[in-house]
């Protein structure tokens, strides 16, 4: 079933790419450091220090859009992990003059060096909210490797004023009961904004943007584990190539 879902995503993206036009693209590398991360490290329910290096790509195309990233985590006591997401979306309908700019078929492959692949598919909308650079809302059905399948609501947003920028996402996953040999999970909420200032106009235009700032990560019932609530503020450096 999961292989079929992945094949659907690849075919949908490939079909659009056959006569595709790329409207825009952005690539970035970033480094993040914080010391209050739960679970990801030797201290399960206490603060772990974590440095995360990220490669990220986002682009808009005539057939829809593509977002993917890869994180490399390095933490306390030799902890390391790799996590990635690959997320194409295919435009089903476009609109002008209203709140909804487009309706999309959405797909995501989540992969971890911990040995799991999750496959998410659903439908979403790109929104035209006054004052916002972008906004979207997507409902996914998640086919999970280790835990029972669930539903996920994902909101994304971006706003800027001059060199000052706030963007990020909110994920809400539903509670599910154990299914066979797969664990159940509690409903969990992940709120993850980045608040940055672009130094590129000051230091020169070698790069498109050089952002410095913070990332805040609130994750209630992290990974669906009851009572594991993460509040982590991290220093961020992000360079757009």
C-alpha positions in Angstrom: 0.0 0.0 0.0 2.7 2.5 1.0 4.7 1.7 -2.2 1.6 2.4 -4.2 1.1 5.8 -2.5 4.7 6.7 -3.2 4.4 5.7 -6.8 1.2 7.9 -7.1 3.2 10.9 -5.8 6.1 10.2 -8.2 3.8 9.7 -11.2 1.8 12.8 -10.4 5.0 14.9 -10.2 6.5 13.4 -13.3 3.3 13.9 -15.3 3.4 17.6 -14.4 7.1 17.9 -15.1 6.7 16.6 -18.7 5.6 20.0 -19.8 6.6 21.9 -16.8 7.6 25.5 -16.4 9.5 26.5 -13.2 8.3 29.9 -12.0 10.7 30.3 -9.0 13.0 28.4 -6.7 14.9 28.9 -3.5 17.7 26.8 -2.0 19.2 27.3 1.5 21.5 25.8 4.1 21.2 26.4 7.8 22.6 25.6 11.2 20.5 25.5 14.3 21.6 25.1 17.9 19.5 24.6 21.1 19.6 22.8 24.4 16.0 21.9 25.4 15.1 19.1 23.0 13.2 16.2 24.4 13.7 12.5 23.3 16.3 13.3 20.7 19.4 12.4 22.8 20.4 10.5 25.9 17.9 12.3 28.2 14.4 11.1 27.2 12.3 13.6 29.1 14.8 16.3 29.9 16.7 18.9 27.8 19.2 17.6 25.2 21.6 19.9 23.3 21.2 19.5 19.6 22.9 21.0 16.5 20.9 20.6 13.3 22.3 21.2 9.8 19.7 21.5 7.1 19.6 21.5 3.3 16.3 22.9 1.9 14.6 23.4 -1.4 11.3 25.0 -2.4 10.0 25.8 -5.9 6.9 26.7 -7.8 6.0 25.1 -11.1 3.2 25.2 -13.7 2.0 21.8 -12.4 2.2 22.7 -8.7 5.1 22.9 -6.3 7.9 21.0 -4.6 9.4 21.2 -1.1 12.1 19.0 0.4 14.7 19.1 3.1 17.2 17.0 4.9 18.2 17.5 8.6 21.4 16.1 10.1 21.2 16.1 13.9 24.3 16.0 16.2 23.7 15.9 19.9 24.9 14.9 23.4 26.9 11.7 24.0 27.4 11.0 20.4 23.8 11.2 19.3 23.3 11.5 15.6 20.2 11.2 13.4 19.1 12.1 9.8 15.6 13.1 8.9 14.1 14.2 5.5 10.9 15.1 3.9 10.0 15.1 0.2 6.7 16.9 -0.6 5.4 17.5 -4.1 1.9 19.1 -4.6 -0.1 19.0 -7.8 -2.5 21.9 -8.6 -6.0 20.6 -9.2 -7.7 24.0 -9.6 -6.7 27.7 -9.5 -8.8 30.7 -8.5 -8.5 34.5 -8.7 -9.8 37.2 -6.4 -10.7 35.1 -3.3 -9.3 33.6 -0.2 -8.4 30.3 -1.9 -5.7 30.7 -4.7 -5.5 27.0 -5.5 -6.5 23.5 -4.4 -3.8 20.9 -4.5 -3.2 17.1 -4.2 -0.5 16.8 -1.6 2.0 14.1 -0.9 4.8 13.7 1.7 7.5 11.0 2.3 9.1 11.2 5.7 12.3 9.2 6.2 14.5 8.7 9.2 17.8 7.1 9.9 15.9 5.4 12.8 14.5 3.1 10.2 11.0 4.3 9.4 9.3 5.8 6.3 5.9 7.5 6.6 3.7 8.2 3.6 1.2 11.1 3.8 -1.3 12.0 1.1 -4.2 14.4 1.1 -5.6 17.7 -0.2 -4.7 21.3 0.6 -5.2 24.9 -0.4 -2.9 27.8 -1.0 -4.5 30.9 0.6 -4.4 34.6 -0.2 -4.3 36.2 3.2 -3.7 40.0 3.1 -0.3 40.9 4.4 1.1 37.4 4.2 3.8 36.3 1.8 2.2 32.8 1.7 -0.2 30.6 3.6 -1.6 27.1 3.2 -3.7 24.5 4.9 -3.5 20.8 4.1 -5.2 17.7 5.5 -3.2 14.4 5.3 -3.9 10.8 5.9 -0.6 9.4 7.3 0.4 5.8 6.7 3.0 5.2 9.4 5.7 2.6 9.7 5.9 2.3 13.5 2.7 3.7 14.8 -0.9 3.3 13.7 -2.2 5.5 10.9 -3.6 8.9 11.7 -4.7 12.2 10.3 -2.6 15.4 10.2 -3.5 19.0 9.6 -0.5 21.2 8.4 -0.6 25.0 8.3 2.2 27.0 6.7 2.7 30.7 6.8 5.2 33.5 6.0 5.3 37.2 6.7 7.9 39.8 6.3 8.5 43.6 6.7 11.7 44.7 5.1 14.6 42.5 6.3 12.5 41.1 9.2 10.8 37.7 8.6 8.5 35.2 10.4 7.7 31.9 8.8 7.0 28.3 9.8 4.4 25.7 10.2 1.9 24.1 12.6 1.3 20.3 12.6 -1.6 18.7 14.4 -1.8 14.9 14.4 -4.8 13.0 15.8 -4.8 10.4 18.5 -4.9 6.8 17.4 -5.0 3.4 19.2 -2.5 0.7 18.8 -3.0 -1.4 15.6 -1.5 -4.9 15.6 2.3 -4.5 16.2 2.2 -0.8 15.6 2.1 1.6 18.6 -0.8 4.0 19.3 -0.1 7.7 19.8 -1.6 10.7 21.5 -2.8 13.7 19.7 0.1 16.1 19.3 0.7 19.7 18.2 4.0 21.1 16.8 4.3 24.8 16.5 7.6 25.8 14.9 8.2 29.4 13.8 11.5 30.9 12.7 12.0 34.6 13.4 14.9 36.1 11.5 16.6 39.2 10.2 18.3 39.3 6.8 21.9 40.7 7.0 22.6 40.4 3.2 21.9 44.1 2.5 24.5 45.0 5.1 27.3 42.5 4.4 26.9 42.4 0.6 25.0 40.4 -2.0 27.3 37.4 -2.2 24.2 35.4 -1.1 20.5 36.0 -1.8 19.8 36.2 1.9 21.8 35.7 5.1 19.3 35.3 8.0 20.1 35.3 11.7 17.6 34.8 14.4 15.8 32.1 16.5 13.6 29.1 16.0 11.0 28.2 18.6 9.8 24.6 18.8 6.7 23.9 21.0 5.7 20.2 20.6 3.0 18.9 22.9 3.1 15.1 23.3 6.2 15.0 21.1 6.1 12.0 18.7 2.7 11.2 20.2 4.2 10.4 23.6 1.9 11.5 26.4 3.4 14.0 28.7 6.5 14.8 26.6 6.1 18.5 26.0 9.0 20.3 24.3 9.7 24.0 24.6 13.0 24.8 22.8 14.5 28.1 21.6 17.4 27.7 19.3 19.9 30.1 17.6 19.6 30.0 13.8 21.8 30.9 10.8 20.3 30.4 7.4 21.9 31.2 4.1 19.9 31.3 0.9 22.0 30.5 -2.2 
